[in-house]
């Protein structure tokens, strides 16, 4: 059950304040934040949570390295222009 820890709250190093687990679980286009293991390992068995709730393909997407900043900027420009 993906929602079992949603009421838990923890400090987000990316945002700089506390957020509920539900945010961390869905922030990445419906998938968990790639830092979810680092932030939650002390409170819950986050490795098991990931294994129990996400396929291998989803886990690859979750933990894929972020795109380079310039690639992200160019992608945003394309989307703004409508050049999808």
C-alpha positions, 0 to 999 in steps of 0.5 A: 500500500503506497499510502501507508507512510503518507502522514509521516513528515520529514525534512526535505534537503531540496526544498529546505523545509518539512514535507509529508512522505506523500510529497516525496512519493509523488513529486517526480511525475507521479514517482518518488523523488530520487533522494527518497532513500537518503531522506527516509532511511532512518524512519521507514524501510524505504528500500522495501517500500520501493521494492514492494511498490514499484517495478524495476523499470519505474525504479530505473526512472526514479533513480536515474541521474538527473539531466544536465542543467543545460539539457533541462533548460533547452527542453524547457525552451522547446516546451515553451515554444511548442516544439514538443 
